[in-house]
Amino acid sequence: MKKVAVIGAGPAGMMAALAAARGGADVRLLDTNGFPGKKLNITGKGRCNLTNDCDLDTFMRNVPRGGKFLYGAFSAFPPQELMAFFQSRGVRLTVERGRRVFPESGRARDITDALAAALGEQGVTVEKARARALCFSDGVLSGVDCGQRRVQAQSVIVATGGMSYPLTGSDGSGYALAAQAGHTIVPTEGSLIPLLSPDGFCAELTGLSLKNVTLSLVSADGRREWRDGPGELLFTHIGLSGPLVLTASAHWQKDWDARIDLKPGLTDEQLDARILRDFRERGGQTLDNALRGLLPKSLVSVILGICEIPPDTRVSAVTRDSRLRLLNALKAMPVRISGKADIAEAVITRGGVDVREVSPKTMESKLVPGLYFAGEVLDADAYTGGFNLQIAFCTGYAAGMSVNS
């Protein structure tokens, strides 16, 4: 019976261990926590957006880095098979907006529990251990050095995750193992991460969530470089977050700022007509009161500040120039962006093991026979919507299925 060590008990590691054990291998699943799925249990605010019920073309459009490399793994274990696996384990699933797939219970732990139960049935146990180095005997991979002990294995699957949420065990340790084996590590950075802003109004608006808005990123010369929406974003004490912003972070470049279209469903002409109608109906009111039918209360003073219009200005006294400044602010609210939040706050890590040095069909290293990689440790990442967990599951499945061949 072939001995296999899987390092990391996240989604990729658990799926890899399960696939390897089902193929007849003797599998030891090593994790610094000593129990599976710590990070998985907090994904999607504890709800676990485990995949996206999409086809191959949709998946590829949502994977800006590594899509071609992932083609085979996705095709071999697509979302529909992953969903069928959990449903066969008694986990009821629901498909929500954007084809996002969640456990019907809204509990990420149902996903972890199903995987843990399946591992137990296959004789796989999770052992608390920190992999410090790969072991070689006469130049051949022979196991994992865990400090006080050595785990012997003919094949090793590295599924340690990236560097986001390090308290869950994703501390970048897998990169050191890959580098020891001679692999190139593409520089890492946070992706799907909040954006920082020096604008004080972001802190003033902390907690305000805007739905059905459009977000653009613009370069220093004012050109629009990226746009997405309608969707949701959130103001925080450090800047911007929320689904639209997390996706935008995968595109943001230095010296790019943000613009928020607060009324994307209206053209400039339609919005101007709406403003004029409201002004006619509220001619005796001040602007800070008159605009509350158009904007959240806390946002009114911020918009008026951007337009440099005193909030106590009577509607009847608003000039055409002031009205046009208001219109522009509503259609392109400016937010300066100074950078990304710390990588520890990222949903995923961009960068990692260079996929050019890994077989796309088997996830086996092209440099060291018997060494495999799966999940976030690879330089492949996607947008929000369940695509990144699908990457973890399908690459883990590919690696686990391959160790017995």
C-alpha positions as a printed NumPy array, in Angstrom:
array([[  0.   ,   0.   ,   0.   ],
       [  1.431,   3.345,  -1.045],
       [  2.104,   5.797,   1.77 ],
       [  0.957,   9.366,   1.123],
       [  1.369,  12.438,   3.313],
       [ -0.951,  15.387,   2.736],
       [  0.15 ,  18.652,   4.328],
       [ -2.756,  20.941,   5.178],
       [ -6.315,  19.993,   6.161],
       [ -8.13 ,  22.715,   4.268],
       [-10.514,  22.042,   1.357],
       [ -7.716,  21.09 ,  -1.067],
       [ -5.943,  18.885,   1.45 ],
       [ -9.088,  17.12 ,   2.625],
       [-10.238,  16.418,  -0.925],
       [ -6.742,  15.237,  -1.895],
       [ -6.541,  12.916,   1.123],
       [ -9.998,  11.519,   0.421],
       [ -9.286,  10.873,  -3.273],
       [ -5.928,   9.256,  -2.472],
       [ -7.434,   7.01 ,   0.21 ],
       [-10.274,   5.94 ,  -2.042],
       [ -7.636,   4.921,  -4.562],
       [ -6.083,   2.569,  -2.028],
       [ -3.319,   4.689,  -0.479],
       [ -2.375,   4.808,   3.188],
       [ -2.917,   8.511,   3.855],
       [ -1.775,  10.698,   6.736],
       [ -3.243,  14.197,   6.792],
       [ -0.936,  16.608,   8.622],
       [ -2.169,  19.969,   9.912],
       [ -0.883,  22.503,  12.415],
       [ -4.331,  22.737,  14.027],
       [ -4.821,  19.015,  14.481],
       [ -8.357,  19.214,  13.101],
       [ -9.74 ,  19.85 ,   9.608],
       [-11.237,  22.916,   8.022],
       [-10.463,  25.766,  10.428],
       [-10.296,  28.326,   7.623],
       [-13.091,  26.667,   5.678],
       [-15.403,  27.119,   8.663],
       [-15.153,  30.911,   8.467],
       [-15.421,  31.346,   4.704],
       [-18.369,  33.329,   3.414],
       [-18.94 ,  34.736,   6.927],
       [-19.443,  31.214,   8.158],
       [-21.823,  30.236,   5.342],
       [-19.227,  28.731,   2.953],
       [-19.739,  29.593,  -0.706],
       [-18.297,  26.208,  -1.645],
       [-18.472,  26.497,  -5.45 ],
       [-20.259,  28.127,  -8.349],
       [-22.79 ,  26.133, -10.372],
       [-21.235,  27.214, -13.661],
       [-19.916,  25.772, -16.883],
       [-16.307,  25.733, -18.034],
       [-16.539,  28.98 , -20.022],
       [-17.931,  30.89 , -17.04 ],
       [-15.263,  29.448, -14.775],
       [-12.494,  30.482, -17.151],
       [-13.841,  34.042, -17.344],
       [-13.633,  34.285, -13.572],
       [-10.052,  33.035, -13.235],
       [ -7.714,  35.899, -14.182],
       [ -4.575,  33.922, -13.287],
       [ -4.023,  30.239, -13.969],
       [ -7.174,  29.532, -15.953],
       [ -5.423,  27.587, -18.708],
       [ -3.524,  25.545, -16.127],
       [ -6.769,  24.668, -14.306],
       [ -8.674,  23.597, -17.418],
       [ -8.04 ,  19.873, -16.943],
       [ -8.626,  19.775, -13.176],
       [-11.905,  21.676, -13.496],
       [-13.089,  19.447, -16.324],
       [-12.286,  16.286, -14.343],
       [-14.06 ,  17.493, -11.201],
       [-16.514,  20.275, -12.114],
       [-18.905,  22.006,  -9.693],
       [-21.739,  19.619, -10.482],
       [-19.697,  16.615,  -9.3  ],
       [-18.583,  18.474,  -6.197],
       [-22.206,  19.332,  -5.427],
       [-23.25 ,  15.73 ,  -6.006],
       [-20.557,  14.581,  -3.557],
       [-21.9  ,  16.739,  -0.733],
       [-25.502,  15.936,  -1.532],
       [-24.665,  12.228,  -1.353],
       [-23.316,  12.934,   2.147],
       [-26.658,  14.398,   3.199],
       [-25.721,  18.073,   2.799],
       [-28.585,  20.001,   1.245],
       [-27.368,  22.793,  -1.035],
       [-28.881,  25.977,  -2.361],
       [-27.92 ,  28.03 ,  -5.414],
       [-28.134,  31.774,  -4.884],
       [-27.543,  34.948,  -6.884],
       [-24.691,  34.625,  -9.363],
       [-24.951,  30.784,  -9.232],
       [-23.176,  30.799,  -5.857],
       [-23.592,  27.504,  -4.024],
       [-24.055,  27.326,  -0.231],
       [-25.161,  24.675,   2.249],
       [-28.885,  25.203,   2.729],
       [-28.363,  25.407,   6.482],
       [-26.064,  28.396,   6.105],
       [-23.464,  26.566,   8.176],
       [-19.963,  26.104,   6.775],
       [-19.391,  23.427,   9.39 ],
       [-21.781,  21.126,   7.519],
       [-19.258,  21.063,   4.664],
       [-16.333,  20.418,   7.004],
       [-18.231,  17.729,   8.899],
       [-19.152,  15.932,   5.684],
       [-15.531,  15.883,   4.564],
       [-14.29 ,  14.783,   7.991],
       [-16.802,  11.934,   8.078],
       [-15.794,  10.768,   4.609],
       [-12.118,  10.852,   5.616],
       [-12.881,   8.784,   8.703],
       [-14.687,   6.176,   6.64 ],
       [-11.605,   5.864,   4.434],
       [ -9.304,   5.464,   7.409],
       [ -7.694,   8.902,   7.12 ],
       [ -6.993,  10.709,  10.373],
       [ -5.815,  14.268,  10.873],
       [ -2.57 ,  14.48 ,  12.818],
       [ -1.351,  17.627,  14.537],
       [  2.035,  18.335,  13.021],
       [  3.981,  21.174,  11.449],
       [  5.818,  20.183,   8.294],
       [  9.272,  21.738,   8.545],
       [ 10.947,  20.199,   5.511],
       [ 10.662,  17.558,   2.836],
       [ 12.8  ,  14.448,   3.351],
       [ 14.885,  12.823,   0.634],
       [ 16.768,   9.529,   0.546],
       [ 19.399,   9.17 ,  -2.181],
       [ 17.724,  12.071,  -3.995],
       [ 14.269,  10.473,  -3.872],
       [ 11.385,  12.018,  -1.924],
       [ 10.838,   9.901,   1.182],
       [  8.581,  11.86 ,   3.524],
       [  8.128,  14.907,   5.714],
       [ 10.218,  16.207,   8.601],
       [  7.838,  17.338,  11.355],
       [ 10.494,  18.312,  13.88 ],
       [ 10.266,  15.679,  16.591],
       [  9.339,  12.972,  14.128],
       [  9.522,  12.038,  10.488],
       [  6.51 ,  10.929,   8.484],
       [  7.529,   8.449,   5.818],
       [  5.76 ,   8.755,   2.474],
       [  6.391,   7.897,  -1.132],
       [  4.238,  10.833,  -2.227],
       [  3.637,  14.192,  -0.574],
       [  0.798,  16.574,  -1.413],
       [  1.376,  20.178,  -0.305],
       [ -1.978,  21.888,   0.318],
       [ -1.008,  24.463,   2.914],
       [ -2.948,  27.422,   1.53 ],
       [ -1.548,  30.913,   1.078],
       [ -0.903,  33.713,   3.557],
       [ -4.387,  35.071,   4.208],
       [ -5.939,  34.494,   7.646],
       [ -2.622,  33.246,   9.121],
       [ -4.219,  32.426,  12.483],
       [ -6.045,  29.574,  10.754],
       [ -2.73 ,  28.024,   9.691],
       [ -2.352,  29.661,   6.27 ],
       [  1.036,  31.136,   7.084],
       [  2.883,  30.611,   3.808],
       [  4.821,  27.582,   5.059],
       [  4.084,  25.664,   1.867],
       [  6.161,  28.098,  -0.162],
       [  9.263,  27.157,   1.827],
       [  8.627,  23.463,   1.146],
       [  8.219,  24.16 ,  -2.57 ],
       [ 11.352,  26.304,  -2.652],
       [ 13.298,  23.523,  -0.916],
       [ 12.318,  21.282,  -3.814],
       [ 13.637,  23.857,  -6.281],
       [ 10.334,  25.43 ,  -7.29 ],
       [  9.943,  29.059,  -8.3  ],
       [  7.681,  31.062,  -6.004],
       [  5.824,  33.878,  -7.749],
       [  5.826,  36.894,  -5.355],
       [  2.732,  36.867,  -3.164],
       [  0.217,  39.601,  -2.401],
       [ -3.307,  39.795,  -1.102],
       [ -6.184,  39.481,  -3.551],
       [ -9.907,  39.849,  -2.939],
       [ -8.915,  42.305,  -0.245],
       [-10.25 ,  45.614,   1.124],
       [ -8.85 ,  48.794,  -0.421],
       [ -7.392,  51.583,   1.699],
       [ -8.424,  55.219,   1.336],
       [ -7.036,  58.391,   2.904],
       [-10.446,  60.071,   2.546],
       [-11.84 ,  60.846,   5.979],
       [-15.438,  60.369,   4.886],
       [-14.875,  56.595,   4.609],
       [-14.412,  56.418,   8.379],
       [-17.471,  58.666,   8.826],
       [-19.512,  56.234,   6.739],
       [-18.168,  53.07 ,   8.448],
       [-20.761,  50.319,   8.254],
       [-22.754,  51.882,   5.41 ],
       [-23.489,  49.256,   2.771],
       [-24.479,  50.391,  -0.705],
       [-26.381,  47.952,  -2.893],
       [-26.888,  48.13 ,  -6.655],
       [-24.03 ,  50.539,  -7.286],
       [-21.308,  50.415,  -9.918],
       [-17.606,  50.706,  -9.111],
       [-14.925,  51.962, -11.483],
       [-11.164,  52.221, -11.123],
       [ -9.56 ,  55.166, -12.864],
       [ -5.925,  55.99 , -13.556],
       [ -4.249,  59.284, -12.7  ],
       [ -5.184,  60.758, -16.078],
       [ -8.867,  60.093, -15.387],
       [ -9.305,  57.182, -17.777],
       [-11.614,  54.421, -16.623],
       [ -9.477,  51.275, -16.475],
       [-11.942,  48.82 , -14.901],
       [-15.648,  48.75 , -14.108],
       [-18.05 ,  46.297, -12.492],
       [-21.562,  46.215, -11.12 ],
       [-24.253,  46.702, -10.188],
       [-23.269,  45.163,  -6.893],
       [-22.586,  45.84 ,  -3.237],
       [-19.808,  47.692,  -1.453],
       [-19.147,  48.656,   2.14 ],
       [-17.466,  51.674,   3.73 ],
       [-15.018,  50.807,   6.509],
       [-12.808,  52.745,   8.899],
       [ -9.857,  52.145,   6.54 ],
       [-11.544,  52.498,   3.148],
       [-13.756,  50.245,   1.049],
       [-14.77 ,  46.594,   1.2  ],
       [-17.637,  44.389,   0.035],
       [-18.026,  42.107,  -3.011],
       [-17.464,  44.793,  -5.666],
       [-14.332,  46.056,  -3.937],
       [-12.862,  42.604,  -3.351],
       [-13.142,  41.873,  -7.056],
       [-11.745,  45.316,  -7.89 ],
       [ -8.682,  44.608,  -5.733],
       [ -7.629,  41.919,  -8.208],
       [ -7.325,  44.679, -10.846],
       [ -6.174,  47.692,  -8.818],
       [ -2.821,  49.234,  -9.678],
       [ -0.777,  51.929,  -8.003],
       [ -2.13 ,  55.476,  -8.541],
       [ -5.589,  54.221,  -9.479],
       [ -8.572,  55.698,  -7.633],
       [-12.221,  54.682,  -7.398],
       [-15.462,  56.152,  -8.673],
       [-18.859,  55.004,  -7.421],
       [-21.95 ,  55.373,  -9.584],
       [-24.637,  55.64 ,  -6.91 ],
       [-27.456,  55.54 ,  -9.477],
       [-26.317,  53.214, -12.301],
       [-29.905,  52.499, -13.314],
       [-30.391,  56.12 , -14.412],
       [-28.691,  57.965, -17.247],
       [-27.317,  61.432, -16.544],
       [-30.407,  62.932, -18.17 ],
       [-32.819,  60.746, -16.184],
       [-31.05 ,  61.483, -12.914],
       [-31.015,  65.196, -13.61 ],
       [-34.755,  65.044, -14.288],
       [-35.249,  63.189, -10.992],
       [-33.235,  65.82 ,  -9.101],
       [-35.215,  68.651, -10.71 ],
       [-38.495,  66.952,  -9.806],
       [-37.406,  66.498,  -6.183],
       [-36.277,  70.122,  -6.04 ],
       [-39.641,  71.345,  -7.317],
       [-41.431,  69.29 ,  -4.666],
       [-39.083,  70.389,  -1.859],
       [-38.305,  73.961,  -2.855],
       [-38.528,  75.293,   0.692],
       [-36.271,  72.673,   2.253],
       [-32.529,  72.659,   2.781],
       [-30.446,  70.331,   0.626],
       [-29.47 ,  68.021,   3.476],
       [-33.184,  67.282,   3.967],
       [-34.244,  67.335,   0.324],
       [-31.686,  64.701,  -0.75 ],
       [-32.728,  62.092,   1.806],
       [-35.179,  60.621,  -0.665],
       [-32.292,  60.019,  -3.036],
       [-29.472,  58.963,  -0.671],
       [-28.926,  57.39 ,   2.751],
       [-28.923,  60.108,   5.421],
       [-25.268,  59.612,   6.347],
       [-24.187,  59.925,   2.704],
       [-25.964,  63.237,   2.03 ],
       [-23.484,  65.448,   3.89 ],
       [-20.537,  63.602,   2.33 ],
       [-21.83 ,  64.151,  -1.208],
       [-22.553,  67.797,  -0.506],
       [-19.041,  68.15 ,   0.913],
       [-17.568,  66.661,  -2.267],
       [-19.62 ,  69.148,  -4.275],
       [-18.601,  72.005,  -1.953],
       [-22.251,  72.922,  -1.405],
       [-23.291,  74.025,   2.113],
       [-25.847,  71.51 ,   3.471],
       [-28.121,  74.307,   4.714],
       [-28.52 ,  75.697,   1.185],
       [-32.166,  76.104,   0.288],
       [-33.241,  74.014,  -2.69 ],
       [-34.705,  77.108,  -4.316],
       [-31.251,  78.728,  -4.179],
       [-29.332,  75.886,  -5.869],
       [-27.669,  77.114,  -9.054],
       [-27.435,  75.123, -12.256],
       [-23.684,  74.762, -11.727],
       [-24.233,  73.359,  -8.238],
       [-26.862,  70.953,  -9.525],
       [-24.489,  69.646, -12.213],
       [-21.735,  69.158,  -9.606],
       [-24.231,  67.183,  -7.556],
       [-25.165,  65.109, -10.603],
       [-21.507,  64.335, -11.314],
       [-20.875,  63.316,  -7.704],
       [-23.847,  60.968,  -7.748],
       [-22.715,  59.33 , -10.986],
       [-19.007,  59.249, -10.14 ],
       [-18.436,  59.697,  -6.399],
       [-14.637,  59.986,  -6.078],
       [-12.763,  57.875,  -3.527],
       [ -8.985,  58.042,  -3.375],
       [ -7.24 ,  54.672,  -3.031],
       [ -3.826,  54.469,  -1.377],
       [ -3.283,  50.719,  -1.453],
       [ -4.522,  47.342,  -0.302],
       [ -5.131,  46.16 ,   3.25 ],
       [ -2.651,  43.814,   4.915],
       [ -2.424,  40.392,   3.273],
       [ -3.727,  38.834,   6.5  ],
       [ -7.115,  40.399,   5.645],
       [ -7.2  ,  39.019,   2.113],
       [ -9.697,  36.342,   1.126],
       [ -6.996,  34.673,  -0.978],
       [ -3.321,  35.002,  -1.839],
       [ -2.15 ,  35.877,  -5.31 ],
       [  1.172,  34.312,  -6.281],
       [  2.723,  31.067,  -5.047],
       [  4.142,  27.991,  -6.722],
       [  4.743,  28.719, -10.399],
       [  2.226,  26.558, -12.277],
       [  4.602,  26.204, -15.206],
       [  6.546,  23.803, -13.009],
       [  3.491,  21.668, -12.173],
       [  1.632,  19.164, -14.356],
       [ -1.865,  20.568, -15.009],
       [ -3.4  ,  17.108, -15.29 ],
       [ -1.956,  15.517, -12.147],
       [ -0.733,  18.477, -10.028],
       [  2.607,  16.654,  -9.762],
       [  5.83 ,  18.621,  -9.638],
       [  7.791,  18.573, -12.886],
       [ 10.958,  18.855, -10.8  ],
       [ 10.462,  16.242,  -8.05 ],
       [  8.606,  12.971,  -8.743],
       [  6.077,  12.176,  -6.035],
       [  5.607,  15.803,  -4.958],
       [  2.195,  17.372,  -5.625],
       [  0.578,  20.753,  -5.015],
       [ -3.08 ,  21.675,  -4.577],
       [ -5.15 ,  24.716,  -3.714],
       [ -4.105,  28.236,  -2.818],
       [ -0.401,  27.385,  -2.574],
       [ -0.441,  27.444,  -6.391],
       [ -0.218,  30.669,  -8.374],
       [ -3.824,  30.526,  -9.544],
       [ -6.696,  32.626,  -8.248],
       [-10.189,  33.726,  -9.161],
       [-12.838,  36.314,  -8.383],
       [-15.447,  35.993,  -5.652],
       [-18.426,  33.702,  -6.143],
       [-17.184,  30.247,  -5.086],
       [-14.544,  29.964,  -7.805],
       [-11.56 ,  29.844,  -5.446],
       [-12.959,  26.988,  -3.376],
       [-13.742,  25.168,  -6.612],
       [-10.054,  25.567,  -7.511],
       [ -9.095,  24.089,  -4.139],
       [-11.429,  21.125,  -4.455],
       [-10.657,  20.248,  -8.07 ],
       [ -6.865,  20.562,  -7.74 ],
       [ -7.001,  18.537,  -4.525],
       [ -9.049,  15.897,  -6.305],
       [ -6.586,  15.801,  -9.226],
       [ -3.595,  15.405,  -6.916],
       [ -5.259,  12.724,  -4.798],
       [ -6.393,  10.72 ,  -7.795],
       [ -2.916,  10.9  ,  -9.323],
       [ -0.798,   9.599,  -6.425],
       [ -1.93 ,   6.004,  -6.983],
       [ -1.315,   5.958, -10.731]])
